[in-house]
Amino acid sequence: MKINLVVFAGVKEVLGWERLEIALTAPATVADLKRQLLLTYPEITDLMAHCVISVDQEYSDDSTVLEEGCEVGVIPPVSGG
Amino acid sequence: MIKLTEQPIQAQEALDAIADCNAGANLLFVGTTRQWTGEQETRELKYECYQEMALKQMQQLHDQAMEKWPLLGVCMIHRLGSVPVGETSIAVAVSSAHRQPAFQAGPWLIDRLKQVVPVWKQEINQQGDSSWVHPVNPGATS
């Protein structure tokens, strides 16, 4: 299945892109995606340790199941205000 | 009212948004770019966001505040892009019949916004160097 990944701030800067379609073997959870991301992009390992993951614009945890076509965000510690 | 904007924020807009003829209390918080933080001199802050999720999270905070306190109006406006020293990056306003709900809801809203709304700022110093401002704790766990 395919999911749409979107990254921000420091993670976007390191990767050099903001959105990417990623293929995953279904069924897949947030934890599976994180493992795959770290294998593919080891350069974001340190940043990922402080990031949380959103699924369809809601905060998720490792056990959240990903659905075909969902939008997954890599959310660094926020600093609005 | 919930709003993200690249334009300068007029605080009066937030007050107008919460105006209610039954309000006896109107509370406004305005966050501005600070020049000095210790010995660090800032020239501007640059904000970016995950727009769809930021609006969703701000709307949830709006709704939660309306449930927690007897408020008449809630307004949150966040600026994006470059915000030079002295200019406003955020305005939060609440109104209620009496002052206590407004005094309680205002700080709660700005604190929660800083914890959960996916907005990020980059600090640009006088030399033009930039660095991401990332608090120690990731937002969603707070």
Backbone of each chain as ProteinMPNN parsed JSONL, in Angstrom:
{"seq_chain_A": "MKINLVVFAGVKEVLGWERLEIALTAPATVADLKRQLLLTYPEITDLMAHCVISVDQEYSDDSTVLEEGCEVGVIPPVSGG", "coords_chain_A": {"N_chain_A": [[0.846, -1.197, 0.0], [0.261, 2.353, -0.353], [1.397, 5.323, 1.246], [1.168, 8.808, 2.155], [3.798, 10.778, 2.919], [4.722, 13.481, 4.988], [6.964, 16.003, 5.908], [8.624, 18.236, 8.27], [10.171, 21.394, 9.272], [13.247, 20.987, 10.928], [13.624, 18.324, 10.068], [12.728, 18.333, 7.446], [14.602, 20.031, 6.384], [16.979, 18.534, 6.572], [16.351, 16.314, 4.956], [15.677, 17.487, 2.55], [13.331, 17.554, 1.1], [9.688, 17.827, 1.117], [7.296, 16.404, 0.801], [6.393, 13.012, 0.127], [5.569, 10.002, -1.577], [5.193, 6.868, -0.139], [5.892, 3.395, -0.23], [4.51, 0.695, 1.531], [4.43, -2.495, 3.154], [1.361, -3.973, 3.64], [-0.411, -5.426, 6.485], [0.407, -2.32, 8.156], [1.891, -0.518, 10.844], [2.379, 2.576, 12.685], [4.79, 2.197, 14.005], [6.061, 0.353, 12.298], [6.413, 1.94, 10.029], [8.149, 3.904, 11.053], [10.421, 2.363, 11.537], [11.097, 1.641, 8.923], [11.598, 4.172, 7.836], [13.888, 4.973, 9.25], [15.726, 3.112, 8.367], [15.881, 3.761, 5.673], [16.507, 6.454, 5.705], [18.937, 7.135, 7.434], [20.135, 9.449, 8.266], [18.347, 11.018, 9.67], [18.05, 9.977, 12.153], [18.75, 10.952, 14.79], [17.101, 13.225, 14.979], [14.578, 12.054, 14.688], [14.21, 10.78, 17.089], [13.078, 12.634, 18.722], [10.727, 13.254, 17.546], [7.153, 13.145, 16.931], [4.457, 11.244, 15.498], [1.957, 11.983, 13.147], [-1.246, 10.926, 11.968], [-3.314, 11.36, 9.324], [-3.64, 14.037, 10.171], [-3.962, 13.846, 12.94], [-2.592, 13.292, 16.196], [-0.678, 10.352, 16.754], [0.137, 6.99, 17.962], [2.7, 4.408, 18.354], [1.273, 2.097, 17.815], [-0.758, 2.718, 16.088], [-2.654, 1.928, 13.252], [-1.874, 2.054, 9.819], [-3.585, 3.243, 6.964], [-4.301, 2.645, 3.502], [-3.314, 5.31, 1.431], [-3.297, 7.225, 3.428], [-2.324, 10.256, 5.205], [0.735, 10.859, 6.565], [2.441, 12.539, 9.069], [5.632, 13.752, 10.055], [6.432, 14.999, 13.029], [8.327, 17.364, 14.454], [9.43, 18.562, 17.754], [7.141, 21.021, 18.714], [7.021, 24.624, 18.273], [5.428, 26.908, 18.411], [3.696, 30.092, 18.878]], "CA_chain_A": [[0.0, 0.0, 0.0], [1.031, 3.597, -0.394], [0.994, 6.396, 2.162], [1.779, 10.091, 1.817], [4.595, 11.258, 4.048], [5.022, 14.905, 4.951], [7.941, 16.3, 6.973], [8.663, 19.669, 8.586], [11.226, 22.049, 10.049], [14.597, 20.437, 10.823], [13.616, 17.059, 9.303], [12.603, 18.731, 6.042], [15.881, 20.63, 5.999], [17.965, 17.466, 6.402], [15.976, 15.439, 3.84], [15.657, 18.27, 1.308], [12.015, 17.509, 0.473], [8.616, 17.995, 2.089], [6.269, 15.358, 0.636], [6.841, 11.855, -0.629], [4.71, 8.822, -1.492], [6.028, 5.756, 0.325], [5.238, 2.081, -0.316], [4.662, -0.129, 2.731], [3.727, -3.777, 3.099], [0.205, -3.967, 4.547], [-0.777, -4.276, 7.314], [1.556, -1.613, 8.719], [1.596, 0.437, 11.914], [3.314, 3.702, 12.782], [6.102, 1.643, 14.377], [6.658, -0.221, 11.077], [6.838, 3.051, 9.172], [9.329, 4.533, 11.659], [11.56, 1.468, 11.276], [11.462, 1.757, 7.5], [12.179, 5.503, 7.609], [15.244, 5.036, 9.794], [16.588, 2.303, 7.486], [16.047, 4.465, 4.403], [17.103, 7.788, 5.937], [19.629, 7.1, 8.733], [20.579, 10.802, 8.639], [17.377, 11.686, 10.548], [17.894, 9.151, 13.36], [18.76, 11.775, 16.018], [15.901, 14.07, 14.984], [13.385, 11.211, 14.844], [14.065, 10.412, 18.502], [12.268, 13.669, 19.385], [9.533, 13.536, 16.746], [5.971, 12.299, 17.044], [3.886, 10.967, 14.178], [0.514, 12.222, 12.993], [-1.904, 10.186, 10.891], [-4.459, 12.169, 8.887], [-3.666, 15.282, 10.968], [-4.195, 13.609, 14.368], [-1.447, 12.641, 16.821], [-0.833, 8.901, 16.807], [1.236, 6.327, 18.678], [3.335, 3.356, 17.558], [0.359, 1.011, 17.455], [-1.764, 3.178, 15.123], [-2.595, 1.2, 11.977], [-1.909, 2.951, 8.658], [-4.491, 2.827, 5.885], [-3.936, 3.06, 2.137], [-3.576, 6.701, 1.065], [-3.343, 8.161, 4.562], [-1.248, 11.26, 5.253], [1.51, 10.687, 7.795], [3.331, 13.664, 9.308], [6.709, 13.621, 11.041], [6.242, 16.258, 13.747], [9.355, 17.688, 15.442], [8.872, 19.332, 18.877], [6.545, 22.24, 18.161], [7.535, 25.835, 18.925], [4.609, 28.043, 18.013], [3.441, 31.11, 19.893]], "C_chain_A": [[0.878, 1.244, 0.0], [0.482, 4.599, 0.615], [1.708, 7.681, 1.73], [2.485, 10.642, 3.041], [4.85, 12.751, 3.893], [5.902, 15.24, 6.159], [8.106, 17.814, 7.117], [9.98, 20.078, 9.258], [12.578, 21.368, 9.835], [14.671, 19.165, 9.993], [13.55, 17.36, 7.811], [13.938, 19.273, 5.521], [16.923, 19.549, 5.714], [17.637, 16.634, 5.161], [15.951, 16.18, 2.504], [14.362, 18.16, 0.524], [10.95, 17.564, 1.553], [7.576, 16.881, 2.013], [6.798, 14.236, -0.228], [5.83, 10.733, -0.46], [5.608, 7.636, -1.146], [5.236, 4.457, 0.238], [5.558, 1.278, 0.933], [3.945, -1.448, 2.513], [2.596, -3.753, 4.119], [0.092, -5.335, 5.237], [0.472, -3.625, 7.928], [1.088, -0.639, 9.793], [2.591, 1.593, 11.832], [4.711, 3.196, 13.125], [6.807, 1.044, 13.159], [7.199, 0.884, 10.167], [8.117, 3.694, 9.729], [10.582, 3.69, 11.409], [12.04, 1.617, 9.838], [12.128, 3.108, 7.205], [13.633, 5.558, 8.085], [16.227, 4.209, 8.962], [16.894, 3.067, 6.205], [16.793, 5.786, 4.575], [17.811, 7.832, 7.292], [20.059, 8.498, 9.213], [19.577, 11.522, 9.549], [17.183, 10.936, 11.874], [17.815, 10.009, 14.626], [17.494, 12.63, 16.113], [14.653, 13.247, 15.274], [13.139, 10.833, 16.306], [13.168, 11.406, 19.238], [10.967, 13.974, 18.639], [8.366, 12.645, 17.155], [5.353, 12.207, 15.651], [2.4, 11.307, 14.197], [0.0, 11.36, 11.844], [-3.197, 10.922, 10.568], [-4.717, 13.333, 9.845], [-4.076, 15.091, 12.431], [-2.952, 12.942, 14.942], [-1.715, 11.147, 16.959], [0.193, 8.317, 17.772], [1.712, 5.149, 17.834], [2.362, 2.295, 17.066], [-0.704, 1.428, 16.428], [-1.576, 2.472, 13.776], [-2.748, 2.19, 10.814], [-2.817, 2.375, 7.579], [-3.959, 3.345, 4.551], [-4.276, 4.543, 1.919], [-3.594, 7.686, 2.213], [-2.17, 9.146, 4.489], [-0.545, 11.16, 6.604], [2.489, 11.848, 7.932], [4.407, 13.306, 10.321], [6.811, 14.977, 11.732], [7.379, 16.484, 14.757], [8.712, 18.442, 16.616], [8.378, 20.693, 18.382], [7.033, 23.466, 18.928], [6.757, 27.06, 18.449], [4.46, 29.042, 19.151], [4.426, 32.234, 19.822]], "O_chain_A": [[2.069, 1.191, 0.309], [-0.728, 4.71, 0.812], [2.72, 7.639, 1.03], [1.862, 10.933, 4.062], [5.157, 13.227, 2.8], [5.624, 14.818, 7.281], [7.774, 18.575, 6.209], [10.764, 19.254, 9.729], [13.01, 21.191, 8.696], [15.657, 18.939, 9.291], [14.233, 16.722, 7.009], [14.341, 19.012, 4.388], [17.661, 19.635, 4.733], [18.536, 16.285, 4.395], [16.175, 15.581, 1.453], [14.295, 18.628, -0.612], [11.235, 17.381, 2.736], [7.037, 16.46, 3.036], [7.545, 14.458, -1.181], [5.297, 10.519, 0.628], [6.646, 7.424, -1.774], [4.056, 4.417, 0.586], [6.712, 1.183, 1.349], [2.964, -1.512, 1.772], [2.828, -3.543, 5.309], [0.468, -6.336, 4.628], [1.469, -4.301, 8.185], [0.032, -0.018, 9.672], [3.517, 1.583, 11.021], [5.703, 3.703, 12.601], [8.017, 1.207, 13.004], [8.293, 0.774, 9.612], [9.047, 3.992, 8.98], [11.654, 4.216, 11.11], [13.239, 1.707, 9.576], [13.086, 3.188, 6.436], [14.496, 6.118, 7.41], [17.406, 4.549, 8.86], [18.019, 3.033, 5.707], [17.592, 6.187, 3.728], [17.333, 8.5, 8.21], [20.313, 8.708, 10.399], [19.924, 12.541, 10.145], [16.255, 11.232, 12.626], [16.916, 9.819, 15.446], [16.89, 12.748, 17.179], [13.772, 13.685, 16.014], [12.001, 10.595, 16.71], [12.568, 11.066, 20.257], [10.198, 14.844, 19.049], [8.559, 11.539, 17.658], [5.681, 12.983, 14.753], [1.68, 10.966, 15.136], [0.715, 11.099, 10.877], [-4.064, 11.087, 11.427], [-5.847, 13.578, 10.269], [-4.487, 16.045, 13.091], [-2.321, 12.123, 14.274], [-2.838, 10.731, 17.245], [1.015, 9.042, 18.332], [1.202, 4.913, 16.739], [2.587, 1.666, 16.031], [-1.465, 0.586, 15.951], [-0.47, 2.429, 13.236], [-3.631, 3.048, 10.825], [-2.811, 1.172, 7.319], [-3.258, 4.356, 4.494], [-5.397, 4.973, 2.193], [-3.875, 8.867, 2.006], [-1.172, 8.904, 3.811], [-1.16, 11.354, 7.653], [3.276, 12.112, 7.023], [4.135, 12.643, 11.322], [7.215, 15.971, 11.128], [7.388, 15.852, 15.813], [7.581, 18.912, 16.498], [9.111, 21.423, 17.714], [7.413, 23.363, 20.095], [7.333, 28.099, 18.13], [5.018, 28.866, 20.234], [4.348, 33.175, 20.612]]}, "seq_chain_B": "MIKLTEQPIQAQEALDAIADCNAGANLLFVGTTRQWTGEQETRELKYECYQEMALKQMQQLHDQAMEKWPLLGVCMIHRLGSVPVGETSIAVAVSSAHRQPAFQAGPWLIDRLKQVVPVWKQEINQQGDSSWVHPVNPGATS", "coords_chain_B": {"N_chain_B": [[-12.939, 32.365, 16.781], [-10.554, 31.111, 14.511], [-7.367, 31.387, 13.115], [-4.771, 31.409, 10.667], [-2.17, 33.363, 9.438], [-0.25, 35.211, 7.02], [0.0, 37.834, 7.179], [0.588, 40.955, 9.036], [-0.544, 40.94, 12.448], [-3.396, 42.426, 13.751], [-4.213, 43.369, 16.899], [-6.687, 44.267, 17.628], [-8.434, 42.954, 15.972], [-8.688, 40.431, 17.101], [-9.941, 41.08, 19.49], [-12.313, 42.136, 18.496], [-13.382, 39.824, 17.444], [-14.194, 38.358, 19.644], [-16.054, 39.856, 20.825], [-19.011, 40.458, 22.659], [-22.295, 41.141, 23.637], [-23.027, 40.282, 26.106], [-20.725, 39.974, 27.481], [-18.634, 40.636, 30.241], [-16.039, 40.621, 30.64], [-13.055, 40.81, 28.834], [-10.321, 39.302, 27.581], [-6.984, 39.6, 26.489], [-4.137, 38.184, 24.978], [-1.003, 38.926, 23.688], [1.571, 37.805, 21.798], [4.931, 38.595, 21.132], [7.86, 39.122, 19.042], [10.879, 38.844, 20.692], [13.719, 40.856, 21.336], [16.135, 40.447, 22.844], [17.345, 37.486, 24.307], [18.622, 36.509, 27.061], [21.983, 36.642, 26.34], [21.69, 36.494, 23.707], [20.948, 37.931, 20.649], [18.122, 38.588, 18.79], [16.946, 38.92, 15.431], [14.771, 38.384, 13.829], [11.909, 36.16, 13.809], [11.067, 33.175, 12.142], [8.229, 31.599, 11.048], [6.814, 28.394, 10.388], [4.271, 26.031, 9.4], [2.191, 23.073, 9.764], [-0.311, 23.238, 7.997], [-3.048, 22.228, 7.708], [-3.297, 20.466, 9.86], [-2.607, 22.135, 11.984], [-4.702, 23.992, 12.0], [-6.797, 22.265, 12.618], [-6.024, 21.375, 15.178], [-6.022, 23.808, 16.568], [-8.716, 24.429, 16.394], [-9.756, 22.348, 17.92], [-8.707, 23.032, 20.449], [-10.035, 25.432, 20.835], [-12.693, 24.452, 20.985], [-12.504, 22.766, 23.208], [-11.876, 24.612, 25.232], [-14.219, 26.102, 25.258], [-15.899, 24.205, 26.274], [-14.819, 23.673, 28.783], [-14.946, 26.059, 30.258], [-17.321, 28.703, 31.022], [-17.436, 30.395, 28.456], [-17.799, 33.195, 26.227], [-16.662, 33.961, 23.872], [-13.902, 32.857, 21.82], [-10.743, 33.394, 20.48], [-8.047, 32.744, 18.301], [-5.185, 33.748, 16.719], [-2.558, 33.093, 14.602], [0.547, 34.13, 13.359], [2.389, 33.517, 10.336], [5.491, 32.858, 8.563], [7.913, 35.516, 8.242], [8.549, 37.267, 11.267], [9.431, 40.172, 12.482], [11.459, 41.694, 15.145], [9.566, 42.896, 17.853], [7.16, 42.756, 16.56], [3.894, 41.141, 16.278], [3.357, 37.714, 16.869], [1.426, 36.026, 17.746], [-1.993, 36.129, 18.748], [-4.251, 35.76, 21.346], [-7.505, 35.655, 22.445], [-10.142, 35.888, 24.805], [-13.543, 35.895, 25.933], [-15.9, 36.439, 28.583], [-18.762, 36.314, 30.791], [-18.139, 37.039, 33.418], [-14.969, 37.796, 35.065], [-13.321, 35.615, 35.939], [-13.471, 33.04, 34.447], [-12.338, 33.881, 31.989], [-9.763, 34.685, 32.785], [-8.757, 32.218, 33.511], [-9.012, 30.603, 31.218], [-7.509, 31.882, 29.207], [-4.576, 31.694, 29.737], [-4.456, 28.886, 29.685], [-5.134, 28.288, 27.03], [-3.004, 29.476, 25.486], [-0.83, 28.1, 26.542], [-1.447, 25.409, 25.891], [-1.581, 25.617, 23.118], [1.112, 26.08, 22.532], [2.053, 23.584, 23.109], [0.786, 21.635, 21.491], [0.02, 22.487, 18.888], [1.002, 22.185, 15.557], [3.323, 24.126, 14.772], [6.316, 25.725, 13.847], [9.255, 27.498, 14.8], [11.937, 29.434, 13.527], [14.869, 30.878, 14.588], [16.351, 33.9, 13.752], [19.422, 35.397, 13.934], [21.331, 38.464, 14.61], [23.478, 38.25, 12.897], [22.432, 36.939, 10.83], [22.333, 34.226, 10.939], [20.549, 31.141, 11.191], [18.447, 29.136, 13.325], [16.577, 26.279, 14.347], [13.985, 26.456, 16.712], [13.482, 24.273, 19.143], [11.6, 22.971, 21.643], [12.365, 20.959, 24.568], [10.628, 18.799, 25.054], [8.591, 16.698, 23.044], [5.539, 17.723, 21.463], [3.004, 16.225, 21.545], [2.995, 14.58, 23.749], [2.521, 16.024, 25.968]], "CA_chain_B": [[-12.294, 32.461, 15.477], [-9.246, 30.48, 14.385], [-6.807, 31.923, 11.872], [-3.338, 31.451, 10.396], [-2.025, 34.442, 8.455], [1.099, 35.71, 6.737], [-0.073, 39.301, 7.328], [0.71, 41.437, 10.425], [-1.748, 40.742, 13.251], [-3.941, 43.583, 14.474], [-4.812, 42.811, 18.113], [-8.095, 44.658, 17.684], [-9.211, 41.941, 15.255], [-8.986, 39.361, 18.064], [-10.944, 41.61, 20.419], [-13.587, 42.236, 17.767], [-13.913, 38.478, 17.218], [-14.78, 37.797, 20.875], [-17.01, 40.829, 21.376], [-20.349, 39.895, 22.918], [-22.958, 42.127, 24.494], [-23.151, 39.719, 27.452], [-19.396, 39.846, 28.082], [-18.17, 41.66, 31.176], [-14.578, 40.464, 30.687], [-12.422, 40.532, 27.54], [-8.904, 39.115, 27.907], [-6.169, 39.505, 25.271], [-2.702, 37.919, 25.08], [-0.308, 39.206, 22.436], [2.962, 37.35, 21.834], [5.743, 39.371, 20.186], [9.258, 38.691, 18.898], [11.738, 39.497, 21.69], [15.059, 41.13, 20.794], [17.21, 39.808, 23.606], [17.092, 36.346, 25.179], [19.951, 36.422, 27.668], [22.957, 37.401, 25.547], [21.381, 36.196, 22.305], [20.14, 38.971, 20.033], [17.292, 38.075, 17.69], [16.528, 39.918, 14.441], [13.395, 38.02, 13.454], [11.546, 34.751, 13.899], [10.364, 32.71, 10.942], [7.321, 30.517, 11.437], [6.151, 27.559, 9.392], [3.313, 25.151, 10.075], [1.488, 22.0, 9.057], [-1.509, 24.077, 8.05], [-4.307, 21.514, 7.911], [-3.314, 19.915, 11.221], [-2.571, 23.261, 12.92], [-6.073, 24.524, 12.098], [-7.574, 21.242, 13.313], [-5.642, 21.397, 16.598], [-6.492, 25.073, 17.145], [-10.169, 24.323, 16.539], [-9.999, 21.464, 19.068], [-8.447, 23.807, 21.669], [-11.171, 26.357, 20.908], [-13.878, 23.719, 21.443], [-12.253, 22.295, 24.581], [-11.977, 25.771, 26.141], [-15.647, 26.451, 25.373], [-16.529, 23.194, 27.134], [-14.269, 23.728, 30.158], [-15.325, 27.304, 30.942], [-18.474, 29.393, 30.414], [-16.896, 31.5, 27.653], [-18.681, 33.726, 25.178], [-15.894, 33.991, 22.631], [-12.5, 32.424, 21.836], [-10.08, 33.723, 19.215], [-6.601, 32.495, 18.225], [-4.612, 34.109, 15.415], [-1.101, 32.867, 14.587], [1.184, 34.613, 12.131], [3.381, 32.634, 9.727], [6.508, 33.593, 7.821], [8.838, 36.33, 9.024], [7.994, 38.186, 12.265], [10.563, 40.935, 13.011], [11.429, 42.106, 16.556], [8.525, 43.845, 18.25], [5.866, 42.476, 15.91], [3.073, 40.124, 16.928], [3.298, 36.393, 16.239], [0.199, 35.339, 18.162], [-2.976, 36.826, 19.585], [-5.271, 34.876, 21.918], [-8.474, 36.481, 23.175], [-11.337, 35.179, 25.296], [-14.493, 36.742, 26.647], [-16.854, 35.735, 29.437], [-19.642, 37.238, 31.508], [-17.352, 37.514, 34.558], [-13.564, 37.724, 34.666], [-12.551, 34.415, 36.301], [-13.292, 32.084, 33.335], [-11.409, 34.437, 30.998], [-8.414, 34.635, 33.364], [-8.301, 30.821, 33.536], [-8.959, 30.024, 29.87], [-6.465, 32.534, 28.401], [-3.286, 31.004, 29.89], [-4.586, 27.483, 29.258], [-5.116, 28.243, 25.568], [-1.679, 29.746, 24.914], [0.053, 27.0, 26.954], [-1.767, 24.215, 25.098], [-1.181, 25.898, 21.739], [2.558, 25.884, 22.43], [2.365, 22.163, 23.281], [0.206, 20.681, 20.533], [-0.254, 22.968, 17.523], [2.229, 21.998, 14.782], [3.944, 25.342, 14.229], [7.733, 25.724, 14.228], [9.911, 28.784, 14.524], [13.364, 29.502, 13.309], [15.352, 32.147, 15.104], [17.387, 34.498, 12.905], [20.128, 36.371, 14.782], [21.791, 39.688, 13.933], [24.441, 37.882, 11.857], [21.69, 36.284, 9.76], [22.336, 32.767, 11.133], [19.234, 30.659, 11.614], [18.391, 27.847, 14.027], [15.229, 25.884, 14.736], [13.707, 26.47, 18.146], [12.738, 23.058, 19.486], [11.573, 22.704, 23.08], [12.906, 19.638, 24.887], [9.63, 17.733, 25.002], [7.68, 16.694, 21.9], [4.247, 18.277, 21.827], [1.827, 15.397, 21.772], [3.041, 13.837, 24.999], [2.191, 16.899, 27.095]], "C_chain_B": [[-10.883, 31.877, 15.539], [-8.649, 30.967, 13.071], [-5.288, 31.78, 11.833], [-3.155, 32.483, 9.297], [-0.561, 34.822, 8.241], [1.149, 37.226, 6.927], [0.132, 39.706, 8.792], [-0.62, 41.295, 11.162], [-2.142, 42.058, 13.913], [-4.684, 43.024, 15.692], [-6.304, 43.119, 18.191], [-8.991, 43.621, 16.99], [-9.619, 40.804, 16.2], [-10.051, 39.826, 19.051], [-12.312, 41.719, 19.75], [-14.244, 40.857, 17.632], [-14.6, 37.899, 18.453], [-15.825, 38.725, 21.486], [-18.391, 40.2, 21.525], [-21.034, 40.83, 23.902], [-23.174, 41.589, 25.919], [-21.807, 39.555, 28.152], [-19.13, 40.998, 29.043], [-16.661, 41.618, 31.284], [-14.07, 40.083, 29.31], [-10.919, 40.487, 27.777], [-8.114, 38.898, 26.626], [-4.719, 39.205, 25.617], [-2.092, 38.16, 23.711], [1.142, 38.772, 22.599], [3.758, 38.056, 20.756], [7.169, 38.822, 20.104], [10.146, 39.539, 19.811], [13.143, 39.695, 21.113], [16.155, 40.359, 21.53], [16.684, 38.633, 24.409], [18.44, 36.034, 25.816], [20.91, 37.268, 26.845], [22.747, 37.197, 24.049], [20.487, 37.284, 21.721], [19.422, 38.433, 18.79], [16.925, 39.214, 16.744], [15.08, 39.66, 14.027], [13.173, 36.542, 13.753], [10.825, 34.391, 12.611], [9.534, 31.494, 11.321], [6.86, 29.727, 10.226], [5.219, 26.609, 10.125], [2.869, 24.027, 9.162], [0.046, 22.49, 9.06], [-2.795, 23.331, 8.398], [-4.419, 21.007, 9.354], [-3.325, 21.04, 12.261], [-3.977, 23.834, 13.114], [-6.981, 23.565, 12.872], [-7.308, 21.292, 14.826], [-6.127, 22.679, 17.272], [-8.001, 25.028, 17.36], [-10.53, 23.425, 17.724], [-9.773, 22.211, 20.38], [-9.583, 24.795, 21.913], [-12.377, 25.645, 21.527], [-13.713, 23.236, 22.882], [-12.397, 23.439, 25.587], [-13.437, 26.152, 26.34], [-16.395, 25.456, 26.268], [-16.104, 23.337, 28.589], [-14.755, 24.941, 30.945], [-16.55, 27.93, 30.269], [-18.017, 30.634, 29.631], [-17.924, 31.945, 26.622], [-17.966, 33.763, 23.833], [-14.472, 33.524, 22.839], [-11.904, 32.761, 20.479], [-8.587, 33.421, 19.315], [-6.132, 32.82, 16.816], [-3.101, 33.903, 15.498], [-0.536, 33.361, 13.268], [2.21, 33.595, 11.648], [4.365, 33.469, 8.914], [7.352, 34.431, 8.761], [8.106, 37.264, 9.993], [9.17, 38.931, 12.92], [10.371, 41.295, 14.494], [10.327, 43.133, 16.786], [7.176, 43.565, 17.622], [5.189, 41.254, 16.534], [3.069, 38.804, 16.153], [2.006, 35.669, 16.602], [-0.707, 36.262, 18.968], [-4.004, 35.793, 20.036], [-6.222, 35.761, 22.711], [-9.662, 35.622, 23.591], [-12.251, 36.178, 25.992], [-15.447, 35.876, 27.457], [-17.681, 36.776, 30.184], [-18.905, 37.873, 32.686], [-15.885, 37.172, 34.323], [-12.866, 36.387, 34.932], [-12.409, 33.399, 35.157], [-12.298, 32.597, 32.296], [-9.972, 34.356, 31.505], [-7.875, 33.204, 33.412], [-8.102, 30.273, 32.117], [-7.813, 30.614, 29.037], [-5.117, 31.835, 28.516], [-3.338, 29.548, 29.423], [-4.47, 27.388, 27.743], [-3.711, 28.471, 24.998], [-0.703, 28.633, 25.309], [-0.189, 25.757, 26.096], [-1.36, 24.413, 23.631], [0.319, 25.63, 21.556], [2.947, 24.414, 22.562], [1.91, 21.303, 22.107], [0.022, 21.19, 19.102], [1.036, 22.914, 16.691], [2.669, 23.251, 14.018], [5.387, 25.31, 14.719], [8.333, 27.083, 13.928], [11.405, 28.618, 14.409], [13.806, 30.86, 13.8], [16.468, 32.65, 14.191], [18.091, 35.554, 13.751], [20.645, 37.555, 13.949], [22.776, 39.392, 12.807], [23.744, 37.195, 10.672], [21.707, 34.764, 9.862], [20.967, 32.328, 11.637], [19.351, 29.328, 12.353], [16.957, 27.561, 14.428], [15.112, 25.921, 16.247], [12.869, 25.234, 18.437], [12.758, 22.866, 20.996], [11.997, 21.256, 23.336], [11.885, 18.531, 24.665], [8.756, 17.819, 23.757], [6.262, 17.032, 22.341], [3.189, 17.307, 22.284], [1.83, 14.695, 23.12], [2.617, 14.7, 26.173], [0.695, 16.899, 27.351]], "O_chain_B": [[-10.129, 32.115, 16.483], [-9.32, 30.968, 12.039], [-4.605, 32.0, 12.833], [-3.905, 32.483, 8.321], [0.254, 34.761, 9.162], [2.219, 37.829, 6.844], [-0.117, 38.905, 9.693], [-1.687, 41.5, 10.583], [-1.322, 42.717, 14.552], [-5.665, 42.296, 15.543], [-7.084, 42.343, 18.743], [-10.148, 43.433, 17.366], [-10.731, 40.282, 16.121], [-10.953, 39.067, 19.407], [-13.339, 41.431, 20.363], [-15.466, 40.722, 17.693], [-15.484, 37.05, 18.333], [-16.408, 38.424, 22.527], [-18.873, 39.503, 20.632], [-20.43, 41.261, 24.884], [-23.472, 42.359, 26.832], [-21.744, 39.06, 29.277], [-19.36, 42.165, 28.724], [-16.057, 42.469, 31.938], [-14.581, 39.152, 28.687], [-10.308, 41.495, 28.13], [-8.517, 38.109, 25.771], [-4.128, 39.887, 26.454], [-2.591, 37.666, 22.7], [1.862, 39.308, 23.442], [3.331, 38.12, 19.603], [7.62, 38.128, 21.016], [10.167, 40.767, 19.724], [13.686, 38.794, 20.473], [16.993, 39.705, 20.911], [15.685, 38.762, 25.117], [19.293, 35.387, 25.209], [20.691, 38.466, 26.667], [23.534, 37.673, 23.231], [19.396, 37.535, 22.233], [20.044, 37.899, 17.873], [16.632, 40.327, 17.18], [14.278, 40.584, 13.895], [14.122, 35.777, 13.927], [10.072, 35.193, 12.06], [10.047, 30.501, 11.837], [6.555, 30.293, 9.176], [5.357, 26.403, 11.331], [3.134, 24.028, 7.96], [-0.721, 22.209, 9.981], [-3.542, 23.753, 9.28], [-5.473, 21.1, 9.984], [-3.975, 20.918, 13.299], [-4.393, 24.123, 14.236], [-7.818, 23.987, 13.67], [-8.233, 21.258, 15.638], [-6.591, 22.646, 18.412], [-8.511, 25.52, 18.367], [-11.489, 23.699, 18.446], [-10.549, 22.052, 21.323], [-10.036, 24.975, 23.043], [-13.001, 26.15, 22.46], [-14.652, 23.287, 23.677], [-12.969, 23.26, 26.662], [-13.852, 26.485, 27.45], [-17.376, 25.802, 26.925], [-16.903, 23.153, 29.507], [-14.952, 24.861, 32.157], [-16.787, 27.71, 29.082], [-18.187, 31.766, 30.083], [-18.793, 31.179, 26.207], [-18.592, 33.614, 22.783], [-13.887, 33.755, 23.898], [-12.493, 32.45, 19.444], [-7.936, 33.794, 20.292], [-6.615, 32.246, 15.84], [-2.441, 34.474, 16.365], [-1.063, 33.057, 12.198], [2.825, 32.895, 12.451], [4.107, 34.634, 8.613], [7.493, 34.101, 9.938], [7.169, 37.963, 9.606], [9.829, 38.389, 13.807], [9.263, 41.21, 15.025], [10.172, 44.093, 16.032], [6.156, 44.073, 18.087], [5.822, 40.45, 17.219], [2.814, 38.775, 14.949], [1.544, 34.803, 15.859], [-0.238, 37.071, 19.768], [-4.556, 35.05, 19.224], [-5.782, 36.535, 23.561], [-10.123, 34.757, 22.846], [-11.798, 37.171, 26.562], [-15.762, 34.745, 27.085], [-17.345, 37.96, 30.205], [-19.02, 39.074, 32.932], [-15.581, 36.342, 33.466], [-11.914, 36.049, 34.228], [-11.296, 32.931, 34.919], [-11.497, 31.821, 31.777], [-9.065, 34.002, 30.752], [-6.662, 33.001, 33.36], [-7.132, 29.562, 31.854], [-7.21, 29.898, 28.237], [-4.558, 31.419, 27.501], [-2.381, 29.042, 28.836], [-3.785, 26.505, 27.227], [-3.278, 27.729, 24.116], [0.156, 28.257, 24.512], [0.76, 25.128, 25.629], [-0.86, 23.49, 22.987], [0.74, 25.037, 20.564], [4.05, 24.031, 22.172], [2.585, 20.334, 21.761], [-0.119, 20.38, 18.186], [2.042, 23.517, 17.064], [2.429, 23.408, 12.821], [5.657, 24.922, 15.855], [7.979, 27.736, 12.946], [12.035, 27.799, 15.078], [13.196, 31.877, 13.471], [17.412, 31.919, 13.892], [17.458, 36.493, 14.232], [20.42, 37.626, 12.741], [22.905, 40.179, 11.869], [24.369, 36.906, 9.651], [21.169, 34.077, 8.994], [20.311, 33.036, 12.402], [20.22, 28.508, 12.059], [16.209, 28.466, 14.798], [16.006, 25.482, 16.97], [11.708, 25.147, 18.038], [13.818, 22.624, 21.574], [11.986, 20.429, 22.424], [12.218, 17.46, 24.156], [8.233, 18.888, 23.44], [5.836, 16.677, 23.44], [2.538, 17.533, 23.305], [0.78, 14.259, 23.59], [2.375, 14.182, 27.263], [0.224, 17.578, 28.263]]}, "name": "protein", "num_of_chains": 2, "seq": "MKINLVVFAGVKEVLGWERLEIALTAPATVADLKRQLLLTYPEITDLMAHCVISVDQEYSDDSTVLEEGCEVGVIPPVSGGMIKLTEQPIQAQEALDAIADCNAGANLLFVGTTRQWTGEQETRELKYECYQEMALKQMQQLHDQAMEKWPLLGVCMIHRLGSVPVGETSIAVAVSSAHRQPAFQAGPWLIDRLKQVVPVWKQEINQQGDSSWVHPVNPGATS"}
